[in-house]
Amino acid sequence: MEIFQPQTYAHAVPYERFAELRRTTPVCWIDEPAVGAWPEGPGYWGVFAHADVKRVLRDPETFSSHLGGTQIRDPETPEDLRFVRAMMLNQDPPAQARLRRIVAAAFTPRAVRRLEETIADRARELVDAVVDTGRADFVEVAADLPVWTLARIMGVPDRDRRLLYDWANRVIGYQDAEYAGLSTADAEALSPLGREALAARPATMTRPDGRPLSPRSRAGLADMYAYAHGLATAVHAQSGDGGEGGDGGDRRDGGDGGDGGGIVGRLLAEGLTDDEFENMFFLFAVAGNETLRNGIPGGLLCLLRHPDQFDRLRRDPEALLAPAVEEMLRHWPPVMQFRRTATCDVTLGGREIRAGQKVVVYHASANRDETVFPDPDRFDVGRTPNDHVSFGFGPHYCLGAHLAKTQMRAMFGQVVTRMPRIRPDGEPVRLTSNFQNGLKHLPVRWD
């Protein structure tokens, strides 16, 4: 079915097909054919209605994140599955609660408020760099804000932050030929740790048996994990506990954390295992920036395609910026779907789902459900209430949602006030991905 095919999304999100499915078969079976070198899968149940999506997301006892992970494709080997199960996204309560508690302190509204001024300053700097040119690829303008913000949170040196960008490209763009092998970091500009990590990058994304190497596996991101362990070693040294780190052993002897080393210091202080530490680093470095890299350019494209709403926002940004950001997230959900696995036989949307079958909820469809959102295809910067599920729902609701919205408000505050009559300067180019609702290029110009 075209719903699964990554190439479908290189053209557009199939919202008309989603609407048809909500009317006729809101829970339906979707085949999982081979795509390029990636083998055929067993298929899955797609869930398209808002109420059913919420039901799945709030019931981890029936719809597990842990059994098979949260990506449609099953991990390629039992070892890959064991590894990804250590990630917070791929755990169920109560085990998930421990890791969620560790991360939550970095994303409280109070913690984000302390960052707001620096985020606003960075958004201003990014616009300063291009505003006099009158034209730019907005994807490149926007991409640095989440990377820069996360580098500060993680304690990554500023000159290494481009590595975060490249790691995310590899993961979110593995279905896209342009992004799959993209490497933009300048080795000469990196720190010694960054250069060491770059040397560990896999030479090929193919396994010895010819199967593709998952970019989410430990081997597929060997350079990122080498960097994570090197950074951990530096944080140990700074904390004065003399720990070696990075030797592949258990991390239960971590230093005191505190504010040293950013979130890495906090993770070490909590005594995570290697698998947990590596997966948590992945969560920040990749999952933490991919949402904004998609959401900010996508939000601008929504405004460009609805000039009446753009004008409305310009006239009253103080009142409308916050609801406009929510509407951008609804209209352009950065992540289009997530997977769960049924733990038992269950009926959903009138369909009988068997234990062990994959269940994939489509946020992009739920956000256009006409039973929840009046005139759902209309982009309305003043829409309220706005019960979108772009950041999930239930126990896995995104901890970074508040930080993401803060960055979006900072960037669009600059766009609205400092880029008069911004308009398209060519056709946008979409990412080929059935998971990420991304733009590779968004050429714009302004007066």
C-alpha positions in Angstrom: 0.0 0.0 0.0 1.2 3.5 -0.8 0.8 4.4 2.9 4.0 2.4 3.7 6.1 3.4 0.7 8.7 6.1 1.5 8.5 7.4 -2.0 4.9 8.4 -1.4 6.1 11.0 1.1 8.7 12.5 -1.3 5.8 14.1 -3.1 3.3 14.8 -0.3 1.7 13.4 2.8 -1.3 11.4 1.5 -3.9 13.3 3.6 -6.7 12.4 1.2 -6.0 8.7 1.5 -5.8 9.1 5.3 -9.3 10.8 5.3 -10.7 7.9 3.2 -9.3 5.4 5.6 -10.7 7.2 8.6 -14.2 7.0 6.9 -14.0 3.4 5.8 -11.4 1.4 7.7 -9.8 3.5 10.5 -7.8 0.4 11.5 -6.6 -1.6 8.5 -3.9 -4.0 7.5 -0.9 -2.6 5.6 1.6 -4.7 3.7 5.3 -4.1 4.2 7.0 -4.8 0.8 10.8 -4.7 0.3 12.2 -1.2 -0.3 15.5 -1.2 -2.1 17.9 -3.3 -0.1 15.5 -3.4 2.9 13.7 -6.8 3.0 10.0 -7.4 3.0 8.3 -7.3 6.4 5.3 -9.1 7.9 2.9 -6.1 7.6 1.1 -4.2 10.3 -2.1 -2.6 11.5 -2.3 1.1 10.6 -4.4 3.2 13.0 -5.8 6.5 11.6 -8.5 7.9 13.8 -7.7 10.3 16.6 -9.6 8.4 19.3 -8.0 5.1 18.3 -4.5 6.6 18.1 -4.9 8.0 21.7 -6.2 4.7 22.9 -3.1 2.9 21.6 -0.7 5.5 23.0 -2.2 5.6 26.5 -2.3 1.8 26.9 1.2 0.3 27.1 0.0 -2.8 28.8 -1.8 -3.8 25.6 0.3 -1.9 23.0 3.9 -2.2 24.0 6.9 0.0 22.9 9.3 -2.6 24.3 8.4 -5.8 22.5 9.6 -4.8 19.1 10.7 -1.1 19.4 8.9 1.9 18.0 10.0 1.7 14.3 7.9 -0.1 11.7 10.9 -2.1 10.5 11.9 -4.8 13.0 15.5 -4.6 14.3 17.6 -6.7 11.9 19.1 -9.0 14.6 18.3 -10.1 18.1 21.3 -8.1 19.3 20.0 -5.0 17.6 16.6 -5.5 19.3 18.3 -6.0 22.7 20.2 -2.8 22.2 17.3 -0.6 21.2 15.2 -1.9 24.0 17.5 0.0 26.4 16.2 3.3 24.9 13.6 5.2 26.9 11.3 5.4 23.8 11.3 1.7 23.6 10.4 0.9 27.2 7.1 0.5 28.9 6.1 1.6 32.4 7.2 1.0 35.1 10.8 0.5 33.7 10.4 3.6 31.5 9.7 5.8 34.6 13.3 5.5 35.9 14.9 6.9 32.7 12.1 9.4 32.2 12.8 10.8 35.7 16.5 11.3 34.8 15.7 13.2 31.7 12.8 15.2 33.0 14.9 17.6 35.0 16.5 19.0 31.9 13.1 19.8 30.3 11.0 21.3 33.0 9.4 24.6 32.2 11.7 26.2 34.7 14.8 24.7 33.1 13.6 25.8 29.7 12.9 29.3 30.9 16.5 29.6 31.8 17.4 28.8 28.2 14.8 31.1 26.6 17.0 34.2 26.5 19.9 32.3 25.0 17.6 30.6 22.5 16.1 33.9 21.4 19.6 35.3 21.0 20.7 32.4 18.9 17.6 32.7 16.7 18.4 36.4 16.2 22.0 35.5 15.2 20.9 33.0 12.7 18.6 35.6 11.0 21.3 38.3 11.3 23.6 36.0 9.2 21.2 36.0 6.2 18.8 38.9 6.6 20.8 41.3 4.4 21.2 38.8 1.6 17.5 38.7 0.9 17.4 35.0 0.1 18.3 31.7 1.7 17.5 28.0 2.0 15.4 28.2 5.1 16.1 24.6 6.0 19.8 25.5 6.5 18.9 28.6 8.4 16.6 26.7 10.8 18.6 23.5 11.2 21.3 25.1 13.4 18.9 26.2 16.2 18.0 22.8 17.6 21.6 21.5 17.1 23.0 24.5 18.9 20.5 24.2 21.7 21.1 20.5 22.2 24.9 21.0 22.1 24.6 23.4 25.0 22.3 21.0 27.0 24.6 18.0 26.3 27.9 19.8 27.0 29.1 19.2 23.4 31.7 21.8 22.4 30.4 24.3 19.9 32.8 23.3 17.2 31.5 19.7 17.3 27.9 20.5 17.0 27.8 19.8 13.3 28.4 16.2 14.2 24.9 16.1 15.7 23.5 17.4 12.4 25.2 14.6 10.5 24.2 11.9 12.9 20.6 13.0 12.6 20.9 13.0 8.8 22.0 9.4 8.7 19.2 8.3 10.9 16.2 10.3 9.6 17.4 10.2 6.0 18.4 6.6 5.5 15.5 6.1 3.0 16.7 9.1 1.0 19.7 8.8 -1.3 20.8 12.4 -0.8 20.7 12.3 3.0 21.9 8.7 3.7 25.6 9.4 3.2 25.6 13.1 3.9 28.6 14.4 5.9 29.0 18.1 6.5 31.4 18.3 9.5 34.8 19.9 8.7 37.3 17.5 10.3 39.8 20.4 10.7 37.4 22.4 12.6 36.4 19.6 15.1 37.9 19.1 18.5 40.4 16.2 18.9 37.5 14.1 20.3 35.4 15.0 17.3 38.1 14.0 14.9 38.6 10.7 16.7 34.9 10.0 16.5 34.8 10.9 12.8 37.4 8.3 12.2 35.1 5.7 13.7 32.3 6.4 11.2 31.2 3.2 9.4 32.9 2.9 6.0 29.8 1.3 4.6 26.2 0.9 5.7 26.1 -2.7 4.5 26.5 -5.8 6.7 29.1 -8.5 5.7 26.2 -10.7 4.5 25.0 -7.9 2.2 22.0 -6.8 4.2 21.7 -3.1 5.0 23.1 -1.8 8.3 20.5 -0.1 10.3 21.5 3.5 11.1 19.9 3.1 14.5 22.1 0.2 15.5 25.2 0.4 17.5 27.4 -0.5 14.5 25.5 2.0 12.3 26.3 4.9 14.6 29.7 3.7 15.8 31.1 7.2 15.5 28.4 8.8 17.6 28.9 6.2 20.4 32.6 6.7 20.2 32.0 10.4 20.8 29.6 9.7 23.6 32.1 7.6 25.5 34.9 10.2 24.9 32.7 12.9 26.2 31.9 10.8 29.2 35.6 10.3 29.9 36.0 14.1 29.8 33.2 14.7 32.2 34.6 12.1 34.6 37.9 13.9 34.5 36.3 17.3 35.1 34.3 15.9 38.0 37.6 14.8 39.6 36.7 11.2 40.2 39.4 9.8 38.0 37.0 7.5 36.1 38.2 6.2 32.8 34.9 5.8 31.0 34.6 4.7 27.4 36.0 1.2 28.0 32.8 -0.7 27.3 32.1 -1.5 30.9 29.2 -0.7 33.2 28.8 2.9 34.1 27.5 2.4 37.7 30.6 4.2 39.0 29.7 7.5 37.3 30.8 10.9 38.8 28.6 13.3 40.7 27.2 14.8 37.5 25.9 18.2 38.8 26.0 20.8 36.0 29.4 19.6 34.7 29.1 18.1 31.2 25.5 19.1 30.8 23.1 16.2 30.6 25.9 13.8 30.1 27.1 14.5 33.7 23.6 13.8 34.9 23.4 10.5 33.1 26.7 9.4 34.5 25.7 10.3 38.0 22.6 8.1 37.7 24.7 5.0 37.0 23.3 4.0 33.6 24.5 0.8 31.9 26.5 1.2 28.6 23.4 0.3 26.6 21.3 2.9 28.5 23.9 5.6 28.3 24.4 5.1 24.5 20.7 5.1 23.8 20.1 8.1 26.0 22.8 10.0 24.1 21.1 9.0 20.8 17.8 10.3 22.2 19.3 13.7 22.8 21.6 13.9 19.8 19.3 12.6 17.1 15.7 12.4 18.3 16.1 15.7 20.2 16.9 17.7 17.1 15.1 16.0 14.2 11.7 17.2 15.3 12.7 20.8 15.1 14.6 20.4 11.9 11.4 19.2 10.4 9.0 21.4 12.3 10.5 24.8 11.8 10.8 24.7 7.9 7.5 22.9 7.7 5.9 25.6 9.8 7.2 28.3 7.5 5.9 26.4 4.5 2.4 26.3 6.1 2.5 30.1 6.4 3.8 30.6 2.9 1.0 28.4 1.5 -1.6 30.3 3.6 -0.7 34.0 3.1 -3.9 35.2 4.7 -2.9 33.5 7.9 0.7 34.7 7.6 -0.7 38.3 7.4 -2.9 37.7 10.4 0.1 36.5 12.4 2.2 39.5 11.3 -0.6 41.9 12.5 -0.7 40.4 16.0 2.3 38.2 16.8 2.1 38.7 20.5 -1.4 37.1 20.7 -1.1 34.6 17.9 2.5 33.3 17.9 1.8 30.6 20.5 -1.4 29.2 18.9 0.2 29.5 15.5 3.1 27.2 16.6 0.5 24.7 17.8 -1.3 24.9 14.5 2.0 24.4 12.6 2.6 21.3 14.6 -0.8 20.0 13.9 -0.7 20.8 10.2 2.9 19.7 9.7 3.6 16.9 12.3 7.3 16.4 12.3 6.9 12.7 13.0 4.2 11.0 11.0 3.9 7.7 12.8 5.1 5.5 15.6 4.9 1.7 16.2 3.7 -0.4 19.0 3.3 -4.2 19.4 0.2 -6.0 20.7 0.8 -7.9 23.9 -2.4 -9.9 23.6 -5.4 -10.4 21.3 -7.4 -7.1 21.2 -10.2 -5.5 19.2 -9.5 -2.0 17.9 -11.7 -0.1 15.5 -13.7 -3.3 14.9 -10.6 -5.3 13.8 -9.2 -8.3 15.6 -5.5 -7.7 16.3 -3.4 -10.7 17.4 -0.7 -10.8 20.0 2.6 -10.0 18.5 1.3 -8.1 15.5 2.6 -4.6 14.9 0.3 -1.6 15.4 1.3 1.7 13.8 -0.4 4.9 14.9 -0.5 7.7 12.3 -0.1 11.1 14.0 -0.4 12.8 10.6 -3.9 11.3 10.1 -5.1 11.8 13.7 -4.2 15.5 13.4 -6.7 15.9 10.5 -9.5 13.9 12.1 -12.7 15.8 11.2 -14.5 14.6 14.4 -12.0 16.5 16.5 -10.8 19.4 14.3 -13.5 21.5 12.5 -12.5 22.0 8.9 -9.3 20.0 9.5 -7.5 20.8 6.3 -7.7 24.5 7.0 -4.6 26.2 8.5 -5.7 28.5 11.2 -3.1 30.4 13.3 -5.8 31.1 16.0 -7.1 27.6 16.2 -8.2 26.7 19.8 -8.5 24.2 21.2 -5.9 22.2 19.3 -5.7 18.7 20.5 -3.0 17.5 18.1 -0.9 14.5 18.9 2.4 15.6 17.2 4.3 15.1 20.5 2.5 11.9 21.3 0.1 11.1 24.1 0.1 9.1 27.4 3.3 7.8 29.1 5.5 8.6 26.1 4.4 12.2 25.6 7.5 14.0 24.5 9.5 15.5 27.4 11.1 18.0 25.0 7.8 19.4 23.8 8.1 22.6 25.8 11.7 23.2 24.6 10.7 22.6 21.0 7.9 25.1 21.1 10.2 27.6 22.7 12.6 27.3 19.8 9.8 27.6 17.3 8.4 30.7 18.9 11.9 32.2 18.9 12.6 31.5 15.3 9.2 32.6 14.0 9.3 35.7 16.1 12.3 36.7 14.1 10.8 35.7 10.7 7.6 37.7 11.3 9.4 40.9 12.3 12.6 40.9 10.3 11.8 39.2 7.0 9.2 41.4 5.3 7.2 39.8 2.5 9.1 36.5 2.7 8.0 34.3 -0.1 9.0 31.2 -2.1 12.1 31.3 -4.3 11.7 27.9 -5.9 10.0 24.6 -5.2 10.4 23.0 -1.7 12.1 19.5 -1.8 10.7 16.9 0.5 12.6 14.2 2.4 12.0 10.6 1.2 10.8 9.1 4.4 7.7 7.3 5.7 8.6 8.4 9.3 9.9 11.9 9.2 7.8 14.7 7.7 10.9 16.6 6.5 12.1 19.2 4.0 15.5 19.0 2.5 15.3 22.4 0.8 13.0 25.4 1.2 14.3 28.3 -0.9 12.9 31.7 0.1 13.5 35.4 -0.5 12.3 38.6 1.2 12.6 42.3 0.9 
